[in-house]
Amino acid sequence: MSVKLSLPSILPKIFPTVRGGAAKIEVSPELVKASTSSAEDLFASYKTSATGLTAEDAEARLEEYGQNVVVKERRNPWIRLLR
């Protein structure tokens, strides 16, 4: 079974700019490697498959890594006033 992954579809299309200069964009080396890997290689490296994890595997990963949550960075409101 061959699965086609399209990383460009999940990458941002517009990058933020920084006042007074160019924005510095840092891309994770892991993301770069994933963008050039085959689906089969990705499944093997993450120990999964096109059908996903079993309930037992998901439970074990939840225990080991915790919940898959993105935390929003809180900015200091005073910095906003200084802009």
PyMOL commands that place a pseudoatom at each C-alpha (Angstrom):
pseudoatom trace, name=CA, resn=MET, resi=1, chain=A, elem=C, hetatm=0, pos=[0.000, 0.000, 0.000]
pseudoatom trace, name=CA, resn=SER, resi=2, chain=A, elem=C, hetatm=0, pos=[1.428, 3.361, -0.991]
pseudoatom trace, name=CA, resn=VAL, resi=3, chain=A, elem=C, hetatm=0, pos=[0.267, 6.530, 0.742]
pseudoatom trace, name=CA, resn=LYS, resi=4, chain=A, elem=C, hetatm=0, pos=[1.004, 9.948, -0.710]
pseudoatom trace, name=CA, resn=LEU, resi=5, chain=A, elem=C, hetatm=0, pos=[1.836, 12.610, 1.877]
pseudoatom trace, name=CA, resn=SER, resi=6, chain=A, elem=C, hetatm=0, pos=[1.855, 16.244, 0.906]
pseudoatom trace, name=CA, resn=LEU, resi=7, chain=A, elem=C, hetatm=0, pos=[3.807, 18.333, 3.393]
pseudoatom trace, name=CA, resn=PRO, resi=8, chain=A, elem=C, hetatm=0, pos=[3.568, 21.553, 1.363]
pseudoatom trace, name=CA, resn=SER, resi=9, chain=A, elem=C, hetatm=0, pos=[-0.171, 21.483, 2.029]
pseudoatom trace, name=CA, resn=ILE, resi=10, chain=A, elem=C, hetatm=0, pos=[0.457, 21.822, 5.788]
pseudoatom trace, name=CA, resn=LEU, resi=11, chain=A, elem=C, hetatm=0, pos=[3.267, 24.362, 5.654]
pseudoatom trace, name=CA, resn=PRO, resi=12, chain=A, elem=C, hetatm=0, pos=[2.412, 28.057, 5.968]
pseudoatom trace, name=CA, resn=LYS, resi=13, chain=A, elem=C, hetatm=0, pos=[1.975, 29.907, 2.688]
pseudoatom trace, name=CA, resn=ILE, resi=14, chain=A, elem=C, hetatm=0, pos=[2.677, 33.361, 4.113]
pseudoatom trace, name=CA, resn=PHE, resi=15, chain=A, elem=C, hetatm=0, pos=[5.549, 33.926, 6.489]
pseudoatom trace, name=CA, resn=PRO, resi=16, chain=A, elem=C, hetatm=0, pos=[5.457, 36.739, 9.041]
pseudoatom trace, name=CA, resn=THR, resi=17, chain=A, elem=C, hetatm=0, pos=[7.640, 39.753, 8.534]
pseudoatom trace, name=CA, resn=VAL, resi=18, chain=A, elem=C, hetatm=0, pos=[9.593, 41.577, 11.178]
pseudoatom trace, name=CA, resn=ARG, resi=19, chain=A, elem=C, hetatm=0, pos=[9.586, 45.346, 11.316]
pseudoatom trace, name=CA, resn=GLY, resi=20, chain=A, elem=C, hetatm=0, pos=[12.910, 46.798, 10.295]
pseudoatom trace, name=CA, resn=GLY, resi=21, chain=A, elem=C, hetatm=0, pos=[14.263, 43.684, 8.639]
pseudoatom trace, name=CA, resn=ALA, resi=22, chain=A, elem=C, hetatm=0, pos=[13.689, 40.287, 7.162]
pseudoatom trace, name=CA, resn=ALA, resi=23, chain=A, elem=C, hetatm=0, pos=[12.005, 37.571, 9.187]
pseudoatom trace, name=CA, resn=LYS, resi=24, chain=A, elem=C, hetatm=0, pos=[14.176, 34.698, 10.285]
pseudoatom trace, name=CA, resn=ILE, resi=25, chain=A, elem=C, hetatm=0, pos=[12.390, 31.444, 9.567]
pseudoatom trace, name=CA, resn=GLU, resi=26, chain=A, elem=C, hetatm=0, pos=[13.706, 28.343, 11.270]
pseudoatom trace, name=CA, resn=VAL, resi=27, chain=A, elem=C, hetatm=0, pos=[12.582, 24.953, 10.033]
pseudoatom trace, name=CA, resn=SER, resi=28, chain=A, elem=C, hetatm=0, pos=[13.020, 21.854, 12.131]
pseudoatom trace, name=CA, resn=PRO, resi=29, chain=A, elem=C, hetatm=0, pos=[15.592, 19.439, 10.677]
pseudoatom trace, name=CA, resn=GLU, resi=30, chain=A, elem=C, hetatm=0, pos=[13.063, 16.693, 11.348]
pseudoatom trace, name=CA, resn=LEU, resi=31, chain=A, elem=C, hetatm=0, pos=[10.506, 18.456, 9.144]
pseudoatom trace, name=CA, resn=VAL, resi=32, chain=A, elem=C, hetatm=0, pos=[13.069, 18.867, 6.365]
pseudoatom trace, name=CA, resn=LYS, resi=33, chain=A, elem=C, hetatm=0, pos=[13.941, 15.165, 6.571]
pseudoatom trace, name=CA, resn=ALA, resi=34, chain=A, elem=C, hetatm=0, pos=[10.248, 14.210, 6.572]
pseudoatom trace, name=CA, resn=SER, resi=35, chain=A, elem=C, hetatm=0, pos=[9.600, 16.319, 3.476]
pseudoatom trace, name=CA, resn=THR, resi=36, chain=A, elem=C, hetatm=0, pos=[12.084, 14.256, 1.482]
pseudoatom trace, name=CA, resn=SER, resi=37, chain=A, elem=C, hetatm=0, pos=[11.188, 10.817, 2.883]
pseudoatom trace, name=CA, resn=SER, resi=38, chain=A, elem=C, hetatm=0, pos=[8.775, 8.296, 1.464]
pseudoatom trace, name=CA, resn=ALA, resi=39, chain=A, elem=C, hetatm=0, pos=[5.577, 7.521, 3.334]
pseudoatom trace, name=CA, resn=GLU, resi=40, chain=A, elem=C, hetatm=0, pos=[6.865, 4.031, 4.118]
pseudoatom trace, name=CA, resn=ASP, resi=41, chain=A, elem=C, hetatm=0, pos=[10.053, 5.469, 5.667]
pseudoatom trace, name=CA, resn=LEU, resi=42, chain=A, elem=C, hetatm=0, pos=[8.011, 7.897, 7.770]
pseudoatom trace, name=CA, resn=PHE, resi=43, chain=A, elem=C, hetatm=0, pos=[5.706, 5.154, 8.991]
pseudoatom trace, name=CA, resn=ALA, resi=44, chain=A, elem=C, hetatm=0, pos=[8.726, 3.060, 9.954]
pseudoatom trace, name=CA, resn=SER, resi=45, chain=A, elem=C, hetatm=0, pos=[10.502, 5.907, 11.754]
pseudoatom trace, name=CA, resn=TYR, resi=46, chain=A, elem=C, hetatm=0, pos=[7.377, 6.775, 13.771]
pseudoatom trace, name=CA, resn=LYS, resi=47, chain=A, elem=C, hetatm=0, pos=[6.444, 3.118, 14.285]
pseudoatom trace, name=CA, resn=THR, resi=48, chain=A, elem=C, hetatm=0, pos=[2.989, 3.474, 12.775]
pseudoatom trace, name=CA, resn=SER, resi=49, chain=A, elem=C, hetatm=0, pos=[1.130, 2.617, 9.560]
pseudoatom trace, name=CA, resn=ALA, resi=50, chain=A, elem=C, hetatm=0, pos=[-1.337, 4.111, 7.088]
pseudoatom trace, name=CA, resn=THR, resi=51, chain=A, elem=C, hetatm=0, pos=[-4.151, 2.742, 9.249]
pseudoatom trace, name=CA, resn=GLY, resi=52, chain=A, elem=C, hetatm=0, pos=[-2.827, 4.459, 12.387]
pseudoatom trace, name=CA, resn=LEU, resi=53, chain=A, elem=C, hetatm=0, pos=[-2.009, 3.188, 15.839]
pseudoatom trace, name=CA, resn=THR, resi=54, chain=A, elem=C, hetatm=0, pos=[-3.714, 0.408, 17.702]
pseudoatom trace, name=CA, resn=ALA, resi=55, chain=A, elem=C, hetatm=0, pos=[-5.573, 1.421, 20.857]
pseudoatom trace, name=CA, resn=GLU, resi=56, chain=A, elem=C, hetatm=0, pos=[-2.814, -0.184, 22.940]
pseudoatom trace, name=CA, resn=ASP, resi=57, chain=A, elem=C, hetatm=0, pos=[-0.068, 1.720, 21.086]
pseudoatom trace, name=CA, resn=ALA, resi=58, chain=A, elem=C, hetatm=0, pos=[-1.959, 5.006, 21.408]
pseudoatom trace, name=CA, resn=GLU, resi=59, chain=A, elem=C, hetatm=0, pos=[-2.437, 4.468, 25.138]
pseudoatom trace, name=CA, resn=ALA, resi=60, chain=A, elem=C, hetatm=0, pos=[1.246, 3.636, 25.609]
pseudoatom trace, name=CA, resn=ARG, resi=61, chain=A, elem=C, hetatm=0, pos=[2.328, 6.764, 23.697]
pseudoatom trace, name=CA, resn=LEU, resi=62, chain=A, elem=C, hetatm=0, pos=[-0.091, 8.920, 25.669]
pseudoatom trace, name=CA, resn=GLU, resi=63, chain=A, elem=C, hetatm=0, pos=[1.464, 7.584, 28.859]
pseudoatom trace, name=CA, resn=GLU, resi=64, chain=A, elem=C, hetatm=0, pos=[5.020, 8.105, 27.578]
pseudoatom trace, name=CA, resn=TYR, resi=65, chain=A, elem=C, hetatm=0, pos=[4.688, 11.478, 25.786]
pseudoatom trace, name=CA, resn=GLY, resi=66, chain=A, elem=C, hetatm=0, pos=[1.538, 13.052, 27.235]
pseudoatom trace, name=CA, resn=GLN, resi=67, chain=A, elem=C, hetatm=0, pos=[-1.282, 14.700, 25.334]
pseudoatom trace, name=CA, resn=ASN, resi=68, chain=A, elem=C, hetatm=0, pos=[-0.728, 16.143, 21.865]
pseudoatom trace, name=CA, resn=VAL, resi=69, chain=A, elem=C, hetatm=0, pos=[-1.387, 19.772, 22.760]
pseudoatom trace, name=CA, resn=VAL, resi=70, chain=A, elem=C, hetatm=0, pos=[-0.077, 22.965, 21.217]
pseudoatom trace, name=CA, resn=VAL, resi=71, chain=A, elem=C, hetatm=0, pos=[0.498, 25.636, 23.821]
pseudoatom trace, name=CA, resn=LYS, resi=72, chain=A, elem=C, hetatm=0, pos=[-0.024, 29.238, 22.828]
pseudoatom trace, name=CA, resn=GLU, resi=73, chain=A, elem=C, hetatm=0, pos=[2.837, 31.463, 23.888]
pseudoatom trace, name=CA, resn=ARG, resi=74, chain=A, elem=C, hetatm=0, pos=[1.673, 34.307, 26.097]
pseudoatom trace, name=CA, resn=ARG, resi=75, chain=A, elem=C, hetatm=0, pos=[3.182, 37.658, 25.273]
pseudoatom trace, name=CA, resn=ASN, resi=76, chain=A, elem=C, hetatm=0, pos=[3.803, 40.435, 27.704]
pseudoatom trace, name=CA, resn=PRO, resi=77, chain=A, elem=C, hetatm=0, pos=[1.083, 43.103, 27.109]
pseudoatom trace, name=CA, resn=TRP, resi=78, chain=A, elem=C, hetatm=0, pos=[3.565, 45.883, 27.874]
pseudoatom trace, name=CA, resn=ILE, resi=79, chain=A, elem=C, hetatm=0, pos=[5.638, 44.987, 24.819]
pseudoatom trace, name=CA, resn=ARG, resi=80, chain=A, elem=C, hetatm=0, pos=[2.564, 45.479, 22.654]
pseudoatom trace, name=CA, resn=LEU, resi=81, chain=A, elem=C, hetatm=0, pos=[2.138, 49.000, 24.006]
pseudoatom trace, name=CA, resn=LEU, resi=82, chain=A, elem=C, hetatm=0, pos=[5.729, 49.852, 23.184]
pseudoatom trace, name=CA, resn=ARG, resi=83, chain=A, elem=C, hetatm=0, pos=[5.359, 49.057, 19.490]
for i in range(1, 83): cmd.bond("trace and resi %d" % i, "trace and resi %d" % (i + 1))
show_as sticks, trace
zoom trace
